[in-house]
Amino acid sequence: MTTTAVLRKSDDIEGAGDTPSLVERIAVVARTDLSPIALEIDEGTIYPAQALRHLGDVGAWSAHADLGETIAGVTTIGETCGSTAFMAWCQNTLVWYILNSDNAALKAKYLSDAARGKLLGGTGLSNPMKSFFGIEKLKLKGRRTNGGYIVRGALPWVSNLGPDHMFGTIFELDDGSGEKVMFLADCADENLSLTPCKPFLAMDGTGTYAVQFRDVFIPDDQVLAAPAMPFVKRIRAGFILMQMGMGLGLVRDCVAIMESVKPSLAHVNCFLPQQPEDFAGLLAKMEAETMMLAATPFDTSNAYWRSVVELRLRAGDAAVAAAHAAMLHCGARGYLKSHRAQRRLREAYFVAIVTPATKQLRKMLADNAREYQGDQGGA
């Protein structure tokens, strides 16, 4: 599938053909279900469960055989609502974990419902990802028991959750072995509690909670991988690449915002150093690179991994820069609470700080360079 086919602007879909593509179907849902409530999702008065299930109905969570198409779907959602693009990434990661697990019982039990949006949920890998790179300690511990594991601990931030949702995360065995296990947690478990987080700067309707595990039993048919680390290495590129949809969609809408004020403000906006054409060119390059990398998400080479991390770093930087430029192009009108330019600016900072954040991505690249140089020196 070509880049232009996958990452078409949602404004261009009218009359595109008798059989709408996945991106076209998603764009319709975004326009009808999300546009009217985007501000309320941002403010936290709505968690868009109905829209997420509707997106599942049109196939948004079942395209992982073509990761590029999955990213294109998140991008299309991101043009309308950054909060829902983030939740789309959460839902897609849930499916990605299940799809790539070798646990046949788990896949038989959960894959179909997650891919159709009947089962909603996300990912609790923020803390584990940070722990892998020496930023935090792993917060969940577990022990083996008959038919599964007992897990305890707490995660401060997990999103796209509700009382009937599930999410993937990782614990470390408490036997001193250092072995880690990746599993699905069920929010309906009586020993698992969800505590709403304090209000955020933006994106309050994303179902984000602190999660407490009080000796939660994890049966074997909820274990994604044991040991976890080979599995993490397999799914990590897809995990990060699917985040590109958040950044690409936001940049695309910021270009549209800047273009929309040209008729009335071009005579003065021309003096600003960054123009919509600059970001449109940057967007096209990032889209092309995203599609190229998404074609081989299981490439284990160091060069490929560095390319994925570098691209994700650029996406965060581009999102913040584009949203900043959109605000300046809009001027006072963009400063109104009712204008989406200010919402886009707040959402852009989230793209830059969600795990892996800008500073973590830079640390990952620096650590990788040192490790590679050490390997070369010892060869």
C-alpha positions in Angstrom: 0.0 0.0 0.0 1.5 3.4 -1.0 2.0 6.2 1.4 -0.3 8.5 -0.5 -3.1 5.8 -0.4 -2.6 5.2 3.3 -2.2 8.7 4.6 -4.8 10.6 2.5 -6.3 13.7 4.1 -9.7 12.9 5.5 -11.1 16.0 3.8 -10.4 14.3 0.4 -12.6 11.2 0.9 -15.9 12.4 -0.4 -16.8 10.5 -3.6 -13.6 8.5 -3.3 -15.2 5.3 -4.6 -18.1 2.9 -4.1 -16.2 0.8 -1.5 -14.7 3.1 1.2 -11.3 2.2 2.5 -10.5 1.7 6.2 -9.1 5.3 6.4 -12.3 6.6 4.8 -14.5 4.7 7.2 -12.5 6.0 10.1 -12.7 9.5 8.8 -16.5 9.3 8.7 -16.7 8.2 12.3 -14.2 10.9 13.4 -16.3 13.5 11.7 -19.7 12.4 13.0 -18.8 10.9 16.4 -15.7 12.8 17.5 -15.9 16.3 16.1 -19.0 17.3 18.1 -17.5 16.2 21.4 -13.7 16.8 21.0 -13.8 19.7 23.4 -15.7 17.7 26.0 -13.2 14.8 25.7 -10.4 17.3 26.2 -12.0 18.7 29.3 -12.8 15.3 30.7 -16.6 15.5 30.8 -16.8 12.6 28.3 -14.9 9.3 27.9 -15.8 8.4 24.3 -16.5 4.7 24.8 -19.3 4.7 22.2 -17.0 6.3 19.5 -14.3 3.8 20.3 -16.7 0.9 19.8 -18.0 2.5 16.6 -14.4 2.7 15.4 -14.1 -1.0 16.2 -17.2 -1.7 14.1 -15.6 -0.1 11.0 -12.3 -2.1 11.5 -10.1 0.5 13.1 -8.6 -2.0 15.6 -8.2 -5.0 13.3 -5.7 -3.8 10.6 -2.5 -5.0 12.3 -1.5 -7.3 9.4 -0.7 -4.0 7.7 0.8 -1.8 10.4 0.9 1.2 8.0 -2.8 1.1 7.6 -3.2 1.0 11.4 -1.0 4.1 11.7 -3.0 5.8 9.0 -6.2 5.2 11.0 -4.7 6.7 14.1 -3.5 9.6 12.0 -7.0 10.2 10.7 -8.4 10.2 14.2 -5.6 12.5 15.3 -6.7 15.2 12.7 -9.9 15.6 14.7 -9.0 14.8 18.3 -5.6 14.2 20.0 -7.2 12.6 23.0 -9.0 9.9 20.9 -5.8 9.4 18.8 -4.0 8.6 22.0 -6.8 6.2 23.0 -6.7 4.7 19.5 -3.0 4.0 20.1 -3.8 2.4 23.5 -6.5 0.2 21.9 -4.2 -0.8 19.0 -1.4 -1.7 21.4 -3.7 -4.0 23.3 -4.5 -5.8 20.0 -0.9 -5.7 19.0 0.2 -7.5 22.2 -2.5 -10.2 21.9 -1.9 -10.7 18.2 1.8 -11.3 18.7 1.6 -13.5 21.8 2.4 -17.2 21.5 -0.3 -18.0 24.0 -3.0 -19.7 22.0 -5.5 -19.8 24.8 -5.1 -16.0 25.4 -5.5 -15.2 21.7 -8.6 -17.4 21.4 -10.2 -15.7 24.4 -9.4 -12.1 23.8 -8.2 -11.3 20.2 -11.5 -11.1 18.4 -13.2 -9.0 21.1 -10.3 -6.5 21.3 -10.0 -6.2 17.5 -13.7 -5.5 17.2 -13.8 -3.0 20.0 -16.0 -5.1 22.1 -13.2 -5.3 24.6 -11.6 -1.9 25.2 -8.3 -1.2 26.9 -4.7 -0.2 26.6 -1.2 -0.5 27.8 0.6 -0.1 31.1 4.2 -0.1 29.7 5.1 3.4 30.8 6.8 2.3 34.0 8.3 -0.9 32.4 9.7 1.1 29.4 11.3 3.5 31.8 12.7 0.7 33.9 14.4 -0.9 30.9 16.4 2.3 30.4 17.3 2.9 34.0 14.9 5.8 34.6 12.6 4.1 37.1 12.4 0.8 39.0 9.8 -1.7 37.9 6.7 -1.2 40.1 4.9 -4.6 39.9 6.2 -7.8 41.5 4.8 -11.3 41.1 5.2 -14.9 42.2 4.3 -18.1 40.6 1.3 -20.0 42.0 -0.9 -22.9 40.8 -2.3 -22.0 37.3 -0.8 -18.5 37.1 0.8 -15.7 39.2 0.0 -13.4 42.1 0.8 -9.8 41.3 1.1 -6.8 43.6 2.2 -3.1 43.2 0.9 0.1 41.7 1.1 1.9 38.3 0.6 5.7 38.5 -0.6 6.2 34.9 -2.6 3.8 32.7 -5.0 5.1 30.0 -8.1 4.0 28.1 -9.4 2.2 31.1 -12.8 1.5 32.6 -14.3 -1.1 34.9 -14.7 -3.6 32.1 -11.4 -2.9 30.3 -8.1 -4.8 30.1 -4.5 -3.7 29.6 -1.1 -5.2 29.0 1.8 -4.6 31.4 4.8 -6.3 33.0 5.9 -7.6 36.5 9.1 -8.9 37.8 9.3 -12.2 39.7 10.1 -11.7 43.3 12.4 -14.7 43.5 15.5 -12.8 42.7 15.8 -14.2 39.3 15.1 -10.9 37.5 12.8 -12.7 35.1 9.9 -10.5 33.8 6.4 -11.6 32.7 4.1 -9.7 30.4 0.4 -10.2 31.0 -3.1 -8.8 30.6 -4.7 -7.2 33.6 -8.5 -7.2 34.0 -9.9 -4.0 35.5 -13.0 -6.0 36.7 -10.8 -8.0 39.1 -12.0 -7.3 42.7 -8.3 -7.0 43.9 -7.5 -4.4 41.2 -8.5 -0.8 41.9 -8.7 2.3 39.6 -8.1 5.7 41.1 -8.8 8.8 38.8 -5.7 11.0 38.3 -5.6 14.7 39.1 -6.8 16.9 36.3 -4.4 17.3 33.4 -3.4 20.2 31.2 -5.3 18.5 28.4 -6.9 15.2 27.3 -8.7 14.6 30.6 -11.3 12.3 28.9 -8.8 9.5 28.1 -9.7 7.1 30.9 -6.4 7.6 32.8 -6.1 6.1 36.2 -3.6 5.0 38.8 -3.9 1.2 39.2 -3.4 -0.7 42.4 -2.7 -4.5 42.4 -3.5 -6.1 45.7 -2.4 -9.8 45.2 -4.2 -10.0 41.9 -4.4 -13.5 40.4 -3.2 -13.6 36.8 -4.2 -17.0 35.2 -2.0 -18.5 32.6 -4.5 -17.6 29.8 -3.8 -13.9 30.6 0.0 -14.3 30.2 1.3 -12.6 27.0 4.9 -13.8 27.4 7.1 -15.5 30.0 9.9 -14.5 29.8 8.8 -11.0 28.7 11.9 -9.5 27.2 12.2 -11.4 23.9 8.5 -10.5 23.4 9.1 -6.9 24.2 11.9 -6.8 21.7 9.6 -8.2 19.1 6.7 -5.8 19.6 8.6 -2.6 20.6 9.0 -1.1 17.1 5.2 -1.4 16.4 4.5 0.0 19.9 6.4 3.1 19.0 5.5 3.4 15.4 1.8 3.4 16.1 2.4 6.5 18.2 3.3 8.3 15.0 -0.4 8.6 14.2 -0.8 11.0 17.1 1.9 13.3 15.9 1.1 13.0 12.2 -2.6 13.7 12.6 -1.9 16.7 14.9 0.7 18.2 12.5 -1.7 17.7 9.6 -4.5 19.6 11.4 -2.1 22.4 12.4 -1.2 22.9 8.7 -5.0 23.1 8.0 -5.4 25.7 10.8 -2.6 27.8 9.3 -4.1 27.5 5.8 -7.6 28.4 7.1 -6.5 31.9 8.3 -4.6 32.8 5.1 -7.5 34.7 3.6 -7.7 37.2 6.4 -4.1 37.1 7.9 -1.7 36.2 5.1 -0.6 39.8 4.7 0.9 39.8 8.2 1.5 36.0 8.7 3.9 36.1 5.9 6.4 37.7 8.3 6.3 34.7 10.6 9.4 32.4 10.2 7.4 29.1 9.8 4.7 28.7 7.2 2.2 25.9 6.5 4.2 24.9 3.5 7.2 24.2 5.7 5.2 21.8 7.9 3.5 20.2 4.9 6.9 19.3 3.5 8.1 18.0 6.9 4.8 16.0 7.3 5.2 14.3 3.9 8.7 13.2 4.8 7.7 11.8 8.1 4.7 10.0 6.6 6.9 8.4 4.0 9.4 7.3 6.5 6.7 6.0 8.8 5.2 3.8 6.1 8.7 2.5 5.1 9.5 1.5 8.7 6.0 0.1 9.3 6.5 -2.4 6.5 9.1 -4.4 8.5 8.1 -4.0 12.2 9.9 -7.1 13.3 13.3 -6.1 11.9 15.7 -6.7 14.8 18.7 -4.8 13.4 20.2 -2.0 15.3 20.0 0.4 12.4 16.3 -0.2 12.1 15.7 0.3 15.8 17.6 3.6 15.8 15.5 4.8 12.8 12.3 4.1 14.6 13.5 5.9 17.7 14.8 8.9 15.7 11.6 9.2 13.8 9.5 9.2 16.9 11.7 11.9 18.4 11.2 14.0 15.3 7.5 13.5 15.5 7.3 15.0 19.1 9.4 18.0 18.1 7.4 18.5 14.9 4.1 18.4 16.8 5.1 21.1 19.3 6.6 23.3 16.6 3.6 23.0 14.3 1.1 23.7 17.1 3.2 26.7 18.2 3.2 28.0 14.7 -0.6 27.5 14.3 -1.2 29.5 17.5 1.0 32.4 16.1 -0.8 32.3 12.7 -4.2 32.4 14.4 -3.3 35.2 16.8 -5.9 36.3 19.3 -8.6 34.0 17.8 -6.5 31.0 18.6 -6.2 32.1 22.2 -10.0 31.6 22.7 -10.9 28.5 24.7 -13.4 27.7 21.9 -10.6 27.6 19.2 -8.9 24.3 18.5 -5.5 25.9 18.0 -5.0 26.2 21.7 -6.2 22.6 22.3 -3.7 21.5 19.6 -0.9 23.2 21.4 -1.7 21.5 24.7 -2.1 18.1 22.9 1.2 18.6 21.2 3.1 18.7 24.5 1.5 15.3 25.3 3.0 13.9 22.1 6.4 15.1 23.3 6.1 13.7 26.9 4.1 10.5 26.6 6.3 7.4 27.1 8.8 7.3 25.5 9.1 11.0 26.1 11.5 13.3 24.2 14.1 13.1 27.0 13.8 9.3 27.2 14.1 8.9 23.4 17.3 11.0 23.5 18.7 8.8 26.3 17.8 5.7 24.4 19.7 6.9 21.4 22.7 8.0 23.5 22.7 4.6 25.4 22.4 2.7 22.1 25.3 4.6 20.5 27.6 3.9 23.5 26.6 0.2 23.5 27.2 -0.1 19.7 30.6 1.6 20.0 31.5 -0.8 22.8 30.5 -3.8 20.7 32.5 -2.5 17.8 35.5 -1.8 20.0 35.4 -5.4 21.4 34.9 -7.0 18.0 
